[in-house]
Amino acid sequence: AIALDFSGRFKEAAAAYMWSRDMQNPDGSWYHGYLNDKPQDSVKDTNFASYIATGMWFHYLGTRDSGFLRQMWPTVKRGIDFALSLQQPTGEIPWASSEKGEVWPGAIVTSSCCIWHSIRNGISISKILGQDKPDWDRASEGLLKAIKEHPELFDKMGENKRRYSMNWFYPILTGVIEGKEAKERIEREWQDFIIDNWGCRVTADEDVTAVAETSELIIALCLIGEHERAKLLLDWTLRLRDDEGGFCRGIKLPEGEACPPERATWTSAALIMAVAALAKA
């Protein structure tokens, strides 16, 4: 939906948000996956729940439609409140819970960075609508402190044993890390994750690049003024476009084979957002 907004397709984006509203569980969560409006996975992801705030904030920035923002406010509030209902006393937020309420026994850095970003966007929405949410402020501060000062609280279940590239740049993409620290972080691990002429690896231990990860990295680079690197990555990525305008999810090297060969909507959406970020740079 964010990519639709960035493309000026505001009506279609609004339809996507209304679908999300209609599919939201009473506790504010969504299931991890749907097919033909039917849940395919009963996991309730805290990042998914809070991310509606990020989508709605960008929709408002593009349309200035405060009426639709107010209409969607209960959905946004329930989504963030679900994520915060799982927050631990030490600030971190576990990745998910099950249908039975069983909580995943750990927090994930990438998910937590996104949740923090979504809470901040939710706070921006609340201010537009005249809704005071000091509890969200306190919760976001606790989460930010946990991410920046207590890395031992995250990825305790081995979620990052293969060193995912998202753990490298998501703190920058979401604004958790900024400025000089962000630039140093990019420089420190650039060689580990970037394959020249192709893009960003999914994991450090395998020569497979992904269009989505590369696109998200482009956005992160734009946020810290690394525009030349961002343009270079975009040039590499655009070469992978097929005759119908789509992109396969990833490329396995050195073979140069699609891996996997499917073309996902989120892959194209990420690239649209990357192009928009560079256009505004």
Backbone as JSON, one array per atom type, in Angstrom:
{
  "sequence": "AIALDFSGRFKEAAAAYMWSRDMQNPDGSWYHGYLNDKPQDSVKDTNFASYIATGMWFHYLGTRDSGFLRQMWPTVKRGIDFALSLQQPTGEIPWASSEKGEVWPGAIVTSSCCIWHSIRNGISISKILGQDKPDWDRASEGLLKAIKEHPELFDKMGENKRRYSMNWFYPILTGVIEGKEAKERIEREWQDFIIDNWGCRVTADEDVTAVAETSELIIALCLIGEHERAKLLLDWTLRLRDDEGGFCRGIKLPEGEACPPERATWTSAALIMAVAALAKA",
  "N": [[0.82, -1.2, 0.0], [1.99, 1.22, 0.7], [3.74, 1.59, -1.42], [1.88, 1.92, -3.45], [0.78, 4.37, -2.66], [3.08, 5.95, -2.99], [3.19, 5.88, -5.69], [1.15, 7.45, -6.46], [-1.31, 6.25, -6.47], [-3.69, 6.61, -4.77], [-6.33, 5.89, -4.17], [-6.36, 3.1, -4.53], [-4.5, 2.41, -2.59], [-5.85, 3.22, -0.27], [-7.92, 1.36, -0.34], [-6.49, -0.95, 0.23], [-5.73, -0.44, 2.86], [-8.22, -0.38, 4.07], [-9.0, -3.0, 3.69], [-7.16, -4.2, 5.39], [-8.06, -3.14, 7.81], [-10.54, -4.45, 7.97], [-9.75, -7.08, 8.24], [-8.43, -7.23, 10.61], [-7.71, -8.71, 13.75], [-9.67, -9.02, 16.8], [-7.99, -8.44, 18.97], [-6.21, -6.65, 17.97], [-4.2, -7.61, 16.38], [-2.83, -9.14, 13.35], [-3.0, -12.11, 11.4], [-0.19, -14.07, 10.29], [-0.21, -14.64, 7.59], [-2.34, -14.6, 4.66], [-4.68, -16.05, 2.38], [-6.82, -15.52, -0.19], [-8.42, -14.11, 1.61], [-8.44, -15.79, 3.78], [-6.97, -16.96, 6.77], [-3.66, -18.24, 6.73], [-1.71, -18.87, 8.42], [-1.35, -19.01, 11.82], [0.22, -17.44, 13.42], [0.83, -14.43, 15.19], [2.21, -11.57, 14.4], [4.13, -9.08, 15.9], [5.35, -6.91, 14.67], [3.96, -6.76, 12.23], [1.48, -6.01, 13.24], [1.86, -3.42, 14.3], [2.72, -2.03, 12.08], [0.78, -0.93, 10.48], [0.49, 1.66, 11.29], [2.68, 2.99, 10.19], [2.13, 2.73, 7.46], [-0.31, 4.18, 7.3], [0.53, 6.69, 8.09], [2.25, 7.5, 6.01], [0.36, 7.48, 3.99], [-1.28, 9.58, 4.78], [0.57, 11.7, 4.59], [0.82, 11.83, 1.86], [-1.76, 12.4, 0.95], [-3.06, 14.13, 2.7], [-5.44, 13.62, 3.9], [-7.27, 13.91, 6.44], [-9.67, 12.98, 7.34], [-9.91, 10.28, 6.51], [-7.74, 9.35, 7.9], [-8.61, 9.68, 10.53], [-10.74, 7.9, 10.46], [-9.37, 5.5, 10.27], [-8.0, 5.43, 12.62], [-8.81, 3.88, 15.0], [-8.05, 1.31, 14.15], [-5.28, 1.6, 13.8], [-4.55, 2.25, 16.43], [-5.31, -0.07, 17.87], [-3.56, -1.9, 16.67], [-0.95, -1.01, 17.4], [-1.22, -1.1, 20.17], [-1.54, -3.85, 20.53], [1.05, -4.81, 19.9], [2.5, -3.53, 21.92], [1.44, -4.74, 24.12], [2.89, -6.98, 24.49], [5.34, -6.12, 25.28], [8.34, -6.31, 27.14], [9.55, -5.91, 30.57], [12.17, -5.02, 30.34], [12.18, -3.62, 28.01], [12.31, -4.68, 25.37], [10.44, -6.17, 22.63], [8.81, -9.11, 22.04], [8.88, -11.23, 19.11], [6.44, -12.42, 18.21], [3.16, -13.85, 18.89], [1.22, -16.81, 19.55], [-1.91, -18.21, 18.35], [-3.02, -19.18, 20.65], [-2.01, -17.52, 22.52], [0.58, -17.93, 23.29], [3.79, -16.72, 23.75], [6.44, -15.85, 21.6], [9.73, -16.75, 22.47], [11.63, -14.63, 22.39], [13.13, -11.54, 21.19], [13.54, -9.8, 18.08], [15.97, -8.04, 16.27], [15.54, -6.67, 13.76], [12.72, -6.68, 13.5], [12.07, -5.3, 15.86], [13.18, -2.77, 15.45], [11.56, -1.89, 13.36], [9.09, -1.86, 14.67], [9.54, 0.16, 16.58], [9.83, 2.36, 14.86], [7.27, 2.4, 13.75], [5.71, 2.93, 16.0], [6.54, 5.54, 16.56], [5.56, 6.79, 14.24], [2.88, 6.32, 14.7], [2.52, 7.96, 16.92], [2.87, 10.43, 15.7], [0.58, 10.45, 14.11], [-1.33, 10.48, 16.15], [-1.0, 13.02, 17.2], [-1.83, 14.65, 15.1], [-4.52, 14.05, 15.15], [-5.28, 14.92, 17.62], [-5.03, 13.23, 19.79], [-3.8, 12.16, 22.8], [-0.97, 10.3, 23.6], [0.88, 9.43, 25.8], [1.76, 7.04, 26.88], [2.62, 5.57, 24.7], [4.84, 7.05, 23.97], [6.55, 6.59, 26.18], [6.84, 3.83, 25.97], [8.11, 3.58, 23.48], [10.52, 4.83, 24.01], [11.61, 3.07, 25.88], [11.9, 0.8, 24.28], [13.7, 1.73, 22.33], [15.96, 2.22, 23.89], [16.55, -0.37, 24.71], [17.22, -1.58, 22.24], [19.49, -0.09, 21.45], [21.26, -0.15, 23.62], [21.28, -2.65, 24.79], [22.08, -5.2, 23.33], [22.14, -7.86, 23.93], [19.61, -8.67, 24.52], [18.34, -9.43, 22.24], [17.65, -11.55, 19.39], [18.15, -14.01, 20.6], [17.47, -16.6, 20.13], [18.92, -17.56, 18.09], [18.24, -16.35, 15.72], [19.72, -14.72, 14.04], [21.94, -16.13, 13.19], [23.01, -16.64, 10.71], [23.77, -14.19, 9.87], [22.0, -11.89, 8.77], [21.44, -9.48, 6.25], [19.58, -7.52, 6.74], [19.72, -7.03, 9.46], [21.92, -5.48, 9.52], [21.3, -3.05, 8.09], [18.68, -2.25, 8.78], [18.4, -0.87, 11.31], [19.21, 1.64, 10.48], [17.51, 2.22, 8.34], [15.11, 2.54, 9.7], [15.55, 4.68, 11.36], [16.61, 4.34, 13.87], [19.35, 4.33, 14.22], [21.47, 6.98, 13.35], [23.14, 9.59, 11.41], [26.68, 10.04, 11.88], [27.28, 7.62, 13.15], [25.62, 5.86, 11.76], [26.67, 6.0, 9.15], [29.21, 4.97, 9.58], [28.53, 2.39, 10.29], [27.47, 1.4, 7.9], [29.77, 1.51, 6.26], [31.47, -0.25, 7.59], [30.49, -2.85, 7.17], [30.01, -3.11, 4.5], [31.48, -4.55, 2.5], [30.95, -7.12, 3.31], [28.31, -7.63, 2.67], [27.64, -6.66, 0.13], [27.57, -7.46, -3.28], [29.39, -6.74, -6.0], [28.01, -5.2, -8.87], [25.61, -6.53, -8.64], [24.09, -6.46, -6.12], [22.6, -6.46, -2.84], [23.36, -8.94, -0.49], [21.29, -11.53, 0.93], [22.0, -13.0, 3.2], [25.14, -13.13, 4.98], [26.53, -15.43, 4.53], [26.03, -16.59, 2.08], [25.98, -16.46, -1.46], [23.68, -15.0, -2.57], [21.69, -12.55, -3.85], [19.12, -10.11, -3.17], [16.35, -8.42, -4.51], [14.51, -7.0, -2.97], [15.84, -6.58, -0.46], [18.03, -5.12, -1.41], [16.72, -2.86, -2.39], [15.57, -1.79, -0.06], [17.9, -1.19, 1.3], [18.84, 0.84, -0.35], [17.01, 2.88, 0.28], [17.7, 3.28, 2.97], [20.31, 4.22, 2.65], [19.81, 6.64, 1.33], [18.64, 8.07, 3.39], [20.79, 8.78, 4.97], [22.34, 10.33, 3.43], [23.97, 9.04, 1.58], [24.0, 9.09, -1.34], [25.26, 8.47, -3.8], [26.11, 5.83, -3.56], [23.61, 4.71, -3.26], [22.43, 5.25, -5.77], [24.1, 3.71, -7.39], [23.48, 1.08, -6.54], [20.81, 1.03, -7.33], [21.03, 1.22, -10.12], [22.26, -1.24, -10.69], [20.2, -2.93, -9.92], [17.98, -2.31, -11.55], [18.67, -3.44, -13.96], [17.79, -5.99, -13.76], [15.16, -6.18, -14.33], [12.33, -7.71, -15.82], [10.69, -8.48, -19.01], [8.05, -7.85, -18.57], [8.1, -5.95, -16.68], [8.47, -6.75, -14.09], [10.22, -8.2, -11.23], [12.32, -10.87, -10.27], [12.61, -12.49, -7.08], [15.22, -12.95, -6.07], [18.77, -13.4, -6.87], [20.96, -15.97, -7.63], [24.38, -16.42, -7.3], [27.55, -17.66, -8.57], [26.03, -18.2, -10.81], [23.99, -16.57, -11.75], [21.3, -17.06, -11.69], [17.74, -16.96, -11.22], [16.54, -16.89, -7.92], [14.51, -17.31, -5.35], [12.55, -18.13, -8.35], [10.09, -16.84, -8.41], [7.98, -13.93, -8.69], [7.43, -11.53, -6.48], [4.95, -9.39, -5.03], [5.77, -7.68, -3.01], [8.43, -7.35, -3.57], [8.54, -5.76, -5.92], [7.22, -3.57, -4.83], [9.02, -2.66, -2.88], [11.07, -1.78, -4.52], [9.84, 0.32, -5.89], [9.52, 2.11, -3.78], [12.2, 2.61, -3.23], [13.04, 3.92, -5.57], [11.45, 6.2, -5.34], [12.54, 7.3, -3.01], [15.12, 7.99, -3.85], [14.47, 9.83, -5.82], [13.59, 11.95, -4.35], [15.81, 12.7, -3.07]],
  "CA": [[0.0, 0.0, 0.0], [2.88, 2.38, 0.7], [4.21, 1.74, -2.8], [0.75, 2.49, -4.2], [0.75, 5.79, -2.32], [4.23, 6.61, -3.62], [2.92, 5.91, -7.13], [-0.01, 8.3, -6.69], [-2.54, 5.45, -6.54], [-4.2, 6.78, -3.42], [-7.58, 5.15, -4.03], [-6.02, 1.7, -4.36], [-3.85, 2.29, -1.29], [-6.91, 3.29, 0.74], [-8.62, 0.07, -0.36], [-5.64, -1.9, 0.93], [-5.82, -0.17, 4.3], [-9.55, -0.79, 4.53], [-8.95, -4.47, 3.79], [-6.44, -4.49, 6.64], [-9.0, -2.84, 8.9], [-11.58, -5.48, 8.03], [-9.15, -8.37, 8.59], [-7.77, -7.15, 11.91], [-8.28, -9.49, 14.85], [-10.17, -8.18, 17.89], [-6.92, -8.02, 19.87], [-5.35, -5.68, 17.28], [-3.19, -8.29, 15.57], [-3.18, -9.83, 12.11], [-2.28, -13.37, 11.23], [1.05, -13.89, 9.53], [-0.45, -14.74, 6.16], [-3.71, -14.82, 4.21], [-4.91, -16.42, 0.99], [-8.26, -15.34, -0.45], [-9.0, -13.61, 2.86], [-8.43, -16.84, 4.79], [-5.66, -17.07, 7.43], [-2.85, -19.4, 6.37], [-0.72, -19.04, 9.48], [-1.99, -18.42, 13.0], [1.16, -16.6, 14.15], [0.47, -13.02, 15.26], [3.48, -10.86, 14.35], [4.01, -7.76, 16.51], [5.73, -5.91, 13.67], [2.83, -6.61, 11.32], [0.4, -5.31, 13.93], [2.16, -2.0, 14.45], [3.13, -1.42, 10.81], [-0.35, -0.19, 9.92], [0.71, 3.07, 11.6], [3.62, 3.52, 9.2], [1.4, 2.86, 6.21], [-1.29, 5.26, 7.36], [1.23, 7.97, 8.17], [2.67, 7.86, 4.65], [-0.85, 7.79, 3.22], [-1.68, 10.93, 5.16], [1.53, 12.66, 4.03], [0.57, 11.95, 0.43], [-3.12, 12.84, 0.63], [-3.55, 15.09, 3.7], [-6.83, 13.25, 4.16], [-7.4, 13.69, 7.88], [-10.9, 12.23, 7.57], [-9.59, 8.85, 6.41], [-6.83, 9.06, 9.01], [-9.45, 9.51, 11.73], [-11.5, 6.66, 10.27], [-8.47, 4.36, 10.47], [-7.33, 5.55, 13.91], [-9.01, 2.72, 15.88], [-7.24, 0.19, 13.65], [-3.89, 1.92, 14.14], [-4.39, 2.18, 17.89], [-5.35, -1.47, 18.28], [-2.36, -2.57, 16.2], [0.18, -0.65, 18.25], [-1.49, -1.61, 21.52], [-1.24, -5.29, 20.56], [2.5, -4.97, 19.98], [2.98, -3.09, 23.23], [0.95, -5.66, 25.16], [3.9, -8.01, 24.67], [6.61, -5.52, 25.66], [8.91, -6.82, 28.38], [10.01, -4.85, 31.48], [13.47, -4.52, 29.88], [11.97, -2.77, 26.84], [12.19, -5.37, 24.08], [9.12, -6.7, 22.27], [8.94, -10.4, 21.36], [8.52, -11.22, 17.7], [5.07, -12.82, 17.89], [2.46, -14.77, 19.79], [0.4, -17.79, 18.84], [-3.36, -18.07, 18.51], [-3.33, -19.51, 22.04], [-1.4, -16.54, 23.4], [1.95, -18.31, 23.63], [4.68, -15.68, 23.25], [7.75, -16.26, 21.1], [10.64, -16.48, 23.59], [12.73, -13.73, 22.08], [12.9, -10.37, 20.34], [14.38, -9.76, 16.89], [16.42, -6.67, 16.04], [14.87, -6.05, 12.62], [11.32, -6.47, 13.87], [11.98, -4.29, 16.91], [13.44, -1.47, 14.83], [10.35, -1.51, 12.63], [8.06, -1.53, 15.65], [9.86, 1.48, 17.11], [9.5, 3.32, 13.81], [5.81, 2.45, 13.63], [5.18, 3.63, 17.18], [6.78, 6.98, 16.35], [4.58, 7.24, 13.25], [1.59, 6.33, 15.39], [2.5, 9.17, 17.75], [2.64, 11.55, 14.77], [-0.85, 10.41, 13.78], [-2.11, 10.87, 17.33], [-0.92, 14.47, 17.35], [-2.7, 15.23, 14.08], [-5.92, 13.82, 15.54], [-5.53, 15.44, 18.96], [-5.07, 12.12, 20.74], [-2.58, 12.15, 23.6], [-0.52, 8.94, 23.85], [2.16, 9.42, 26.53], [2.2, 5.66, 27.09], [3.39, 5.17, 23.51], [6.14, 7.71, 24.09], [7.36, 5.86, 27.16], [7.14, 2.5, 25.43], [9.09, 3.71, 22.4], [11.8, 5.15, 24.64], [12.12, 1.83, 26.45], [12.31, -0.08, 23.18], [14.9, 2.3, 21.73], [17.08, 1.98, 24.82], [16.87, -1.79, 24.64], [17.89, -1.85, 20.96], [20.78, 0.58, 21.34], [22.15, -0.38, 24.75], [21.24, -4.02, 25.3], [21.98, -6.16, 22.23], [21.97, -9.23, 24.45], [18.18, -8.98, 24.64], [17.78, -9.71, 20.93], [18.15, -12.68, 18.59], [18.67, -15.01, 21.53], [17.1, -17.93, 19.65], [19.73, -17.86, 16.91], [17.59, -15.83, 14.51], [20.68, -14.06, 13.16], [23.17, -16.92, 13.13], [23.55, -16.56, 9.35], [24.05, -12.77, 9.64], [21.11, -11.32, 7.77], [21.78, -8.11, 5.9], [18.6, -6.61, 7.33], [20.23, -6.63, 10.77], [22.94, -4.46, 9.26], [20.82, -1.72, 7.68], [17.36, -1.87, 9.29], [18.46, 0.21, 12.3], [19.35, 2.9, 9.75], [16.27, 2.39, 7.58], [14.02, 2.93, 10.6], [15.91, 5.86, 12.13], [17.15, 4.0, 15.19], [20.73, 4.81, 14.16], [21.54, 8.08, 12.39], [24.35, 10.39, 11.36], [28.01, 9.45, 11.76], [27.21, 6.22, 13.55], [25.0, 5.1, 10.67], [27.62, 5.92, 8.04], [30.27, 4.04, 9.98], [27.95, 1.05, 10.25], [27.42, 1.01, 6.48], [31.14, 1.3, 5.77], [32.1, -1.38, 8.28], [30.04, -4.15, 6.69], [29.68, -3.03, 3.08], [32.1, -5.64, 1.76], [30.35, -8.39, 3.73], [26.96, -7.82, 2.16], [27.43, -6.17, -1.24], [28.24, -8.12, -4.4], [29.5, -5.75, -7.07], [27.21, -5.36, -10.09], [24.4, -7.31, -8.4], [23.26, -5.9, -5.06], [22.79, -6.79, -1.43], [23.11, -10.32, -0.08], [20.29, -11.81, 1.97], [22.82, -13.37, 4.36], [26.56, -12.99, 4.71], [27.14, -16.73, 4.27], [25.56, -17.16, 0.82], [26.02, -15.52, -2.58], [22.34, -14.78, -3.13], [21.24, -11.18, -3.63], [17.67, -9.96, -3.22], [15.91, -7.1, -4.97], [13.86, -6.3, -1.86], [16.86, -6.11, 0.47], [18.79, -4.06, -2.07], [15.86, -1.67, -2.45], [15.48, -1.22, 1.29], [19.21, -0.59, 1.58], [18.87, 2.11, -1.08], [16.27, 3.86, 1.09], [18.52, 3.57, 4.15], [21.43, 5.06, 2.21], [19.28, 7.98, 1.07], [18.37, 8.73, 4.67], [22.02, 9.27, 5.59], [23.07, 11.12, 2.45], [24.86, 8.22, 0.75], [23.22, 9.02, -2.57], [26.0, 7.84, -4.89], [25.99, 4.39, -3.35], [22.21, 4.35, -3.52], [22.24, 5.26, -7.23], [24.81, 2.56, -7.93], [22.67, -0.1, -6.27], [19.6, 1.08, -8.16], [21.42, 0.89, -11.49], [22.45, -2.7, -10.75], [18.92, -3.61, -9.73], [17.09, -2.09, -12.7], [19.06, -4.36, -15.03], [17.16, -7.29, -13.52], [13.74, -6.1, -14.67], [11.97, -8.57, -16.96], [9.95, -7.83, -20.1], [6.75, -7.41, -18.07], [8.32, -4.92, -15.68], [8.61, -7.34, -12.77], [11.53, -8.62, -10.76], [12.35, -12.07, -9.44], [12.95, -12.11, -5.71], [16.65, -12.94, -5.82], [19.68, -13.93, -7.88], [22.02, -16.83, -7.1], [25.64, -16.23, -8.0], [27.87, -16.93, -9.8], [25.23, -18.66, -11.95], [23.1, -15.53, -12.24], [19.97, -17.66, -11.82], [16.71, -16.47, -10.31], [16.5, -17.73, -6.72], [13.64, -18.17, -6.15], [12.13, -17.48, -9.59], [8.81, -16.15, -8.31], [7.97, -12.47, -8.64], [6.56, -11.16, -5.37], [4.49, -8.0, -5.06], [6.54, -6.85, -2.08], [9.7, -7.04, -4.22], [8.3, -4.58, -6.76], [6.86, -2.46, -3.95], [10.25, -2.15, -2.27], [11.82, -1.04, -5.54], [9.12, 1.58, -6.11], [9.86, 2.99, -2.66], [13.6, 3.01, -3.39], [13.07, 4.93, -6.64], [10.87, 7.42, -4.78], [13.5, 7.87, -2.06], [16.19, 8.63, -4.62], [13.91, 10.97, -6.54], [13.44, 13.05, -3.39], [17.12, 12.98, -2.45]],
  "C": [[0.86, 1.26, 0.0], [3.4, 2.64, -0.71], [3.11, 2.32, -3.69], [0.64, 3.98, -3.93], [1.88, 6.54, -3.01], [4.06, 6.72, -5.13], [1.72, 6.8, -7.47], [-1.32, 7.55, -6.79], [-3.21, 5.45, -5.16], [-5.48, 5.99, -3.17], [-7.3, 3.67, -3.77], [-5.34, 1.46, -3.01], [-4.89, 2.31, -0.17], [-7.68, 1.98, 0.81], [-7.82, -0.99, 0.38], [-5.72, -1.69, 2.44], [-7.19, -0.57, 4.85], [-9.66, -2.31, 4.61], [-8.25, -4.87, 5.08], [-7.33, -4.24, 7.85], [-10.0, -3.97, 9.07], [-11.04, -6.83, 8.47], [-8.5, -8.37, 9.96], [-8.49, -7.99, 12.96], [-8.74, -8.57, 15.97], [-9.08, -7.68, 18.84], [-5.94, -7.04, 19.22], [-4.31, -6.3, 16.38], [-3.74, -8.65, 14.19], [-2.45, -11.16, 12.11], [-1.13, -13.15, 10.26], [0.84, -13.96, 8.03], [-1.89, -15.04, 5.84], [-3.7, -15.25, 2.75], [-6.4, -16.38, 0.74], [-9.02, -15.0, 0.83], [-9.06, -14.65, 3.97], [-7.05, -16.93, 5.43], [-4.96, -18.36, 7.03], [-1.83, -19.73, 7.45], [-1.25, -18.32, 10.71], [-1.04, -17.58, 13.85], [0.72, -15.14, 14.07], [1.75, -12.2, 15.46], [3.31, -9.44, 14.91], [4.4, -6.64, 15.54], [4.6, -5.68, 12.68], [1.73, -5.77, 11.96], [0.64, -3.8, 14.0], [2.4, -1.29, 13.13], [2.01, -0.66, 10.11], [-0.18, 1.31, 10.18], [1.65, 3.72, 10.6], [2.91, 3.72, 7.86], [0.45, 4.04, 6.22], [-0.62, 6.63, 7.45], [1.69, 8.41, 6.78], [1.47, 8.18, 3.77], [-1.32, 9.21, 3.53], [-0.73, 11.97, 4.56], [1.3, 12.87, 2.54], [-0.77, 12.58, 0.09], [-3.62, 13.99, 1.49], [-5.03, 14.85, 4.01], [-7.0, 12.9, 5.64], [-8.67, 12.91, 8.21], [-10.65, 10.73, 7.52], [-8.64, 8.44, 7.53], [-7.61, 8.83, 10.29], [-10.26, 8.22, 11.65], [-10.65, 5.43, 10.59], [-7.79, 4.37, 11.84], [-7.59, 4.36, 14.84], [-8.2, 1.5, 15.45], [-5.78, 0.39, 14.0], [-3.65, 1.73, 15.63], [-4.38, 0.73, 18.36], [-4.08, -2.22, 17.87], [-1.16, -2.28, 17.08], [-0.02, -1.2, 19.66], [-1.24, -3.11, 21.61], [0.26, -5.51, 20.7], [3.01, -4.62, 21.37], [2.49, -3.99, 24.36], [1.96, -6.77, 25.43], [5.24, -7.45, 25.13], [7.06, -6.0, 27.04], [9.38, -5.66, 29.27], [11.35, -4.24, 31.06], [13.38, -3.78, 28.55], [11.76, -3.48, 25.53], [10.78, -5.91, 23.88], [9.31, -8.01, 21.52], [8.37, -10.35, 19.95], [7.04, -11.48, 17.48], [4.45, -13.59, 19.04], [1.62, -15.71, 18.94], [-1.08, -17.48, 19.05], [-3.77, -18.32, 19.96], [-2.71, -18.53, 23.04], [0.0, -16.89, 23.86], [2.91, -17.34, 22.97], [6.0, -16.27, 22.79], [8.81, -15.84, 22.12], [11.81, -15.57, 23.27], [12.3, -12.58, 21.19], [13.91, -10.37, 19.21], [14.71, -8.31, 16.57], [15.64, -6.0, 14.91], [13.42, -5.73, 12.93], [11.18, -5.33, 14.87], [12.24, -2.89, 16.37], [12.21, -0.97, 14.08], [9.22, -1.12, 13.58], [8.3, -0.14, 16.23], [9.47, 2.57, 16.11], [7.99, 3.49, 13.68], [5.18, 3.16, 14.82], [5.36, 5.14, 17.02], [5.82, 7.55, 15.3], [3.18, 7.28, 13.84], [1.44, 7.56, 16.27], [2.26, 10.4, 16.88], [1.17, 11.62, 14.36], [-1.69, 10.91, 14.94], [-2.11, 12.38, 17.52], [-1.79, 15.18, 16.32], [-4.16, 15.16, 14.51], [-6.25, 14.32, 16.94], [-5.68, 14.36, 20.01], [-3.74, 12.06, 21.49], [-2.2, 10.71, 23.94], [0.83, 8.92, 24.57], [2.67, 8.01, 26.8], [2.99, 5.14, 25.89], [4.77, 5.81, 23.53], [7.06, 6.93, 25.03], [7.77, 4.49, 26.62], [8.2, 2.57, 24.34], [10.47, 4.03, 22.95], [12.43, 3.9, 25.24], [12.63, 0.88, 25.4], [13.6, 0.42, 22.55], [16.13, 2.05, 22.61], [17.51, 0.53, 24.78], [17.66, -2.11, 23.37], [19.31, -1.31, 20.96], [21.77, 0.2, 22.44], [22.21, -1.82, 25.23], [21.06, -5.04, 24.17], [21.78, -7.59, 22.69], [20.51, -9.63, 24.59], [17.58, -9.5, 23.33], [18.45, -10.92, 20.26], [18.75, -13.78, 19.45], [18.4, -16.43, 21.07], [17.87, -18.31, 18.38], [19.15, -17.33, 15.62], [18.59, -15.21, 13.53], [21.99, -14.84, 13.01], [23.81, -16.9, 11.74], [23.91, -15.13, 8.96], [23.23, -12.23, 8.48], [21.48, -9.86, 7.51], [20.81, -7.11, 6.53], [19.04, -6.16, 8.72], [21.27, -5.53, 10.66], [22.3, -3.1, 9.0], [19.45, -1.33, 8.21], [17.42, -0.83, 10.41], [18.62, 1.59, 11.67], [18.07, 3.22, 8.99], [15.15, 2.95, 8.45], [14.35, 4.14, 11.47], [16.41, 5.59, 13.52], [18.59, 4.49, 15.3], [20.82, 5.86, 13.05], [22.95, 8.65, 12.32], [25.64, 9.61, 11.17], [28.0, 7.98, 12.11], [26.63, 5.35, 12.44], [25.96, 4.94, 9.51], [28.75, 4.95, 8.35], [29.77, 2.6, 9.94], [27.89, 0.53, 8.81], [28.82, 0.67, 5.98], [31.74, 0.02, 6.34], [31.73, -2.73, 7.66], [29.66, -4.17, 5.2], [30.23, -4.22, 2.3], [31.5, -7.0, 2.12], [29.04, -8.67, 3.0], [26.73, -7.4, 0.71], [28.24, -6.98, -2.24], [28.22, -7.15, -5.57], [28.71, -6.17, -8.31], [25.91, -6.14, -9.88], [23.52, -6.71, -7.3], [23.6, -6.43, -3.69], [22.45, -8.26, -1.17], [21.94, -10.38, 0.9], [21.01, -12.12, 3.27], [24.28, -13.3, 3.98], [27.2, -14.3, 4.28], [26.75, -17.34, 2.93], [25.55, -16.09, -0.26], [24.68, -15.46, -3.3], [21.94, -13.34, -2.81], [19.72, -11.12, -3.77], [17.31, -8.54, -3.63], [15.29, -6.32, -3.81], [14.88, -5.75, -0.87], [17.68, -4.98, -0.14], [18.0, -2.76, -2.12], [15.75, -1.0, -1.09], [16.8, -0.58, 1.71], [19.35, 0.74, 0.87], [18.17, 3.2, -0.28], [17.09, 4.27, 2.3], [19.69, 4.48, 3.78], [20.98, 6.49, 1.92], [19.06, 8.76, 2.36], [19.61, 9.32, 5.31], [22.92, 9.98, 4.57], [24.04, 10.36, 1.57], [24.22, 7.99, -0.63], [23.96, 8.32, -3.71], [25.95, 6.32, -4.76], [24.57, 3.92, -3.66], [21.94, 4.27, -5.02], [22.92, 4.06, -7.88], [24.01, 1.28, -7.75], [21.41, -0.13, -7.13], [19.92, 0.72, -9.61], [21.6, -0.62, -11.65], [21.11, -3.42, -10.75], [18.02, -3.48, -10.95], [17.43, -2.99, -13.88], [18.34, -5.7, -14.93], [15.68, -7.3, -13.89], [13.43, -6.95, -15.89], [11.1, -7.8, -17.96], [8.59, -7.3, -19.66], [6.88, -6.35, -16.98], [8.5, -5.43, -14.28], [10.04, -7.74, -12.45], [11.4, -9.94, -10.01], [12.86, -11.66, -8.06], [14.45, -12.02, -5.48], [17.44, -13.54, -6.97], [20.77, -14.74, -7.17], [23.26, -16.68, -7.96], [26.62, -17.35, -7.66], [26.99, -17.29, -11.0], [24.38, -17.55, -12.57], [21.68, -16.01, -12.43], [19.0, -17.05, -10.82], [16.57, -17.44, -9.14], [15.78, -17.0, -5.59], [13.12, -17.41, -7.37], [10.84, -16.68, -9.49], [8.99, -14.64, -8.24], [6.95, -12.05, -7.59], [6.17, -9.68, -5.46], [5.33, -7.12, -4.15], [7.91, -6.5, -2.66], [9.56, -5.79, -5.08], [7.96, -3.36, -5.91], [8.09, -1.84, -3.32], [11.05, -1.32, -3.27], [11.16, 0.3, -5.84], [9.48, 2.58, -5.01], [11.3, 3.47, -2.75], [13.74, 4.09, -4.45], [12.53, 6.26, -6.12], [11.84, 8.1, -3.82], [14.63, 8.59, -2.79], [15.7, 9.87, -5.35], [13.8, 12.2, -5.63], [14.77, 13.47, -2.78], [17.75, 14.25, -3.02]]
}
